[in-house]
Amino acid sequence: MGFHHIDQVGLELLTSTMATVAANPAAAAAAVAVAVAENREPQRKELPGLDSQWRQIENGESGRERPLRAGESWFLVEKHWYKQWEAYVQGGDQDSSTFPGCINNAALFQVLFPSIPTDDHKPILYEINWRLKEGLVEGEDYVLLPAAAWHYLVSWYGLEHGQPPIERKVIELPNIQKVEVYPVELLLVRHNDLGKSHTVQFSHTDSIGLVLRTARERFLVEPQEDTRLWAKNSEGSLDRLYDTHITVLDAALETGQLIIMETRKKDGTWPSAQLHVMNNNMSEEDEDFKGQPGICGLTNLGNTCFMNSALQCLSNVPQLTEYFLNNCYLEELNFRNPLGMKGEIAEAYADLVKQAWSGHHRSIVPHVFKNKVGHFASQFLGYQQHDSQELLSFLLDGLHEDLNRVKKKEYVELCDAAGRPDQEVAQEAWQNHKRRNDSVIVDTFHGLFKSTLVCPDCGNVSVTFDPFCYLSVPLPISHKRVLEVFFIPMDPRRKPEQHRLVVPKKGKISDLCVALSKHTGISPERMMVADVFSHRFYKLYQLEEPLSSILDRDDIFVYEVSGRIEAIEGSREDIVVPVYLRERTPARDYNNSYYGLMLFGHPLLVSVPRDRFTWEGLYNVLMYRLSRYVTKPNSDDEDDGDEKEDDEEDKDDIPGPSTGGSLRDPEPEQAGPSSGVTNRCPFLLDNCLGTSQWPPRRRRKQLFTLQTVNSNGTSDRTTSPEEVHAQPYIAIDWEPEMKKRYYDEVEAEGYVKHDCVGYVMKKAPVRLQECIELFTTVETLEKENPWYCPSCKQHQLATKKLDLWMLPEILIIHLKRFSYTKFSREKLDTLVEFPIRDLDFSEFVIQPQNELNPELYKYDLIAVSNHYGGMRDGHYTTFACNKDSGQWHYFDDNSVSPVNENQIESKAAYVLFYQRQDVARRLLSPAGSSGAPASPACSSPPSSEFMDVN
């Protein structure tokens, strides 16, 4: 639409036509157009012959009879004018009165009459709406001409003054091409001024990028400002228009739809961002905060320190951060990559980087980013602790696929070297990789391995070159481990002893006994090893079992014994009896008629002479073994009562099994494995503990009763001789009053520490170069992962060697501190000594080297992800060098503080980020970056304005 001034003649003509509007709208529209146009006849220029005109307009390449082509322009011409032109050229008289005059499309437009008041001295300000009428039909209201034919007619006859040409695009829909007569009219508004809209027409084939550029032009947005679009749908909610490369048709935008453009705030956030859960993007006190860009903490959302550490490391990679800050990513977002995440991970990371480097935050809440990660990687859902290197690996892969410049990946066949020169094979492998993978992540982080496999049978050698994104290097592992155990001597006067033993990692239980023997002087043959858990024997170990079955968290007890737990018939050896301690407690039954039994204390392995293996003999042996913390009754407590006929009345004084009622276990969990103990009771030979010996004729007052139990410490419901044979364990059952009176709990739990407990196995530090050497060492493949030899035609345990061929700009080195085996998981806290600057890889790169540029093989440290603690309760932090100031900082979630270089190297170092020196030089040059990043090696102290950190 536009504004035009109408003079007095035009006003009179306009007024005269108003009365005819209702009866003949088309005529009225034509009259308005005439009123607006200048009152002049078109000048009759030198025109081509009438036959020539007809051929050029109707036939040939430029004529309207030719087929439509997608994307080209066609023009609408009002039918009555065109019919008059046809009559004119077909009449054969160039001077005929049927000359059509200027092209006049007024009848195709809507009419909008003046509504602005005026006086007699000023012209009317008339707003013309050049919008097409609704429902126009081709052949009845207009004809279509290709661009060439239209331009011929305009050059010959002219166009009514002020009228715009009605240009329309040919669009391609499924199975059809058509001229788009009615484009999509969108209402463009800004997020901060929703009341003021601009109506703009777009073709269905126009891109969302054109809509965005048009909105930026209409709203006079500065080039350096970030903007994005939202579409208001029919339900009233807003949808992000992520992909600027798709068309208006693909985005399903319709005429009259509201399109909102928002502009990123100076603190890096978007006005639309609503962090419901966490409240901190910029608190009131931070509104005017201005700090050093990049010196910004990340709030821990709950066990998300692993994510914060990885993000801080990546955020301090200079070229990657510049890539996002300079909006280079916007043109490379790949929304249709089936391996990607629809550009959402890249956009979420970009938002995070822009906030962190805005200089307007002390710390930010990565809630939106966390949700995106969990959405696309279910292993990171929730708030469990994870590995920073695993998150880093996911993020690098996600960013690569979201920013992959290859929109359609072609099939690439991997080829073996087949005797060709390494240089040729490596170049081919890298080109094949780049044909499918081309992104800023590949440019920055990807290098190339040489992998050599040798068949042990036929000697066939297979050489391939494979890309890598980071190096996972092993740490030299000690073949020793330290185990803490409790030694329980047979002498009841000696307290249990805590020992710290150095044993071989791949040793056996017998090796543990040998090591303990050196401390105690007790023969290894007189030791039994048990895992004690919840007052029970969780496992009794055999001497030949591997030490790897013992976890560091297990409570290991080693008992001195003088016999075997599995008696051999005819042998005179003592019998070893597993013994539990239990306390009788009132059950929670409604009538209190039953009793519960609760395990307590440490169980025992008691050696009992064969000739004393009766209930009374066992009772006396146990009284002796417990004598350090169980007091014997004095003479006043002795009970020499008469023999009673009713054994039921005496049952509480009988040391043998209780026979009344059902014993219930308050801890009903199942027994653990108990290897080393048979399911039957071989030491109860000939029913030597049978009921015929219960009770002795005369006895002193018994402190406790004895009961045969299963390996879990629960009693059988019956105690018949047949059932006795199935119970290899004995329980000492205490009445609460007797236990309180005669059992000393403090003394029972007492132990002493052997001198060896103060011993700490020193771990010598290793150099990072040693880890890399170990990484490139020849190894034999494991049985679970054999290699198929194309020569032998079978799977082989081949030897494998990895070599470094080409190194990336940013080299990520992952120290494999976590060791996982079938029986254990452990963390290696070995100190790895790594250089801050001048890490030289020239000795490890086997590609022919460029002697003129040694910087291609030297690296400087820029970031470290740290892991403190153990496998389950660890914490991640970051050391990073700011690309602008060169100052190192320590990032601990939302806390940030400056540090010196000598604080960076520690046992906690887990993932190292190194920058190649030639890249650092390039970034320092004015052409290399919009800013002037300092060298990571720069150790000058920061200025005071940069020291305002938490």
C-alpha angles and dihedrals in degrees: 000000000000144000121256133179116229118207125216095272090051091047092055091048092047091049092049092054097049092080092058097051098095094047099042116014093174092055090046091053091050090049091051091050090050090050091052095045122077114269098246137114116240111258111250103235126188101289129191117256117286093246090050091050091051093050094048095048101038106027141032130035094317096042127107093243094070119103124268120258121204114253098016125118126250126182133222119231122189107253099228092054091047092049089051090051090050091051090048097051093040092050089069094220112113091192095048121136087236089079102141099218123206118354105265119192095167093121090062095059132079117247123235117186124210118275099171112101117234140171133232094268098056130061118247114263099226121189113208118203109211093193116131120247115257119256101022112167126211111243093020103054104012146002127224124235129185117243095261094052091046093052090049092054093045091050091049102040107012130224125271109268114268096010115124119223111255099233119178134179128237107236129194117228126175106302094346144073120206142165110257101229095170112043123195113274111209127190107226117201137163121242091240096046109039092159095067115068135175118214109217130174120228132180117242086241095053114109126244084240089066090050089052093047091048091050091049090052094047093049096041095236116184115247094241094055121100118230137176137181136240126191121213107224130208091268091058096249126118127247123197115238094219102166112062091183097066122089130253087250093053090048088054093231116168137199112280094022117144115238115193122200118201128191125217113251121239091256091062096255128115122239088233094056109113115183100190098171103044123036112208126092095117121347120204093263090053098053093100096031115133119182141152110302111249095023093108130126128222120227117238106238092193120305090351097122088109090060094044091052093051092046094050091051093049093043089059095056097108102210094044093049092047088051090059097037090053092049093240088140094065094075093044102049107129108207097171102051106123089207092051135073100248091266091291097116091049092048093046090050091047090053090050093050093048092051093046092048097041091087090225099101135068087194137348135209112242092202097128092047092048091053092049091051092049091047094056099031112040092191088072095050116120126013106292121135114262140176118278090214091054091051090046091052091050092046095049091049092046093049090047094053093042090052099035109140089204104090097182117032114217124213112264122191115217113230129201119229092250091192096310121139115277092236092059096044093046093050091049092049093050093048090050090050092051092049088066102023122045119149143119087269091058090045092052110030111021124101135164133255129200110219119196122189122185123194111229092212109043099015093236111166121212118192122188134164117222132184121239135192099198140001118246102199124188124233120231102262123217115234090219132075135189120235127186115213139170116232115210110198122206092233103093091208092066119081121226113275128221113220133185110211131191107217135169112269092226095039133115135248087261088063089057090052091049091051091049091047090062089058099042106029089230116133114252088232088065094057133093121189122213138175107225120201130167093353091305138099101257091181138357109209128222116223093244096054117111120257088227087077088069112083122209091244095054120110103232120195122188114200127201107227137172101210147015132292089217107055120215115220111250093018119126094209120125117261118243113219124194107224130194128196117225136176122211111233130181109264122231092243116138093242097034089229094134133056132219125218122218123196117229140167127017119315120238139222103213125192111220123189110240093235092055095048098124128108091259092044091049090048091054093047090051092048087055094048092048095044093108092067105012117077120216117233114258124229093275089060095051116117115204094165123162121275110269125215096213109071089190090067091053099043094110090059096048114102092206129082121315112242103188126096131336119301114222125202115224089204105056098176116131122261118261124235113295106190111179093044120090123224091240129055107248094170091062090078119179090358090286089169092047125140093260090081097050118137120009115235095244128022145161121242108293118228094202143002128239127230135181109236140173125258091274094058097251122127128239116245091237133038102202116147090255091056093044090063090059095056116082095172132075126208127205106215118202129195109227094242093047092048092049092049103042107019118083105204095185093054091043091057094044122114139164129231118236118225090253091069089078090057117107119189103233115225113211113224118251129214120242088236089062090057091051090049089052089050091056095045120117112258136180118240118249123250090248092058111039125168123240108232110213090205099050092034091222141087115274137186091238127183114251132200128184121203131181113244106165127013126211130234091254114036115200114199117194114199107214097225095153116080121194124191134163091267106026149029119205142166121229109221094187114148109244113200110216128174121244091212140012098031098176118212097171092106092054101045110088096188111106102272132232101240091189094063113043090169088079088074102036125087138190124209116248105165144009130197109211129202120199126187133016138310097287108026103038129141129210128215137163141230112200138170115228110236093217104042101025089225120137118231135188114229115200104170106287094352119090127181136167118252139186123247093248089065095059102076111078144134088264095067107122111156121025125200117203127184121210111244096231088057091051089053091049092051090050092058117089091243093051099066144004088241133038108250116198122234114269087233091062108115101177113130117257121252118263094255089066095052097078098111136133 
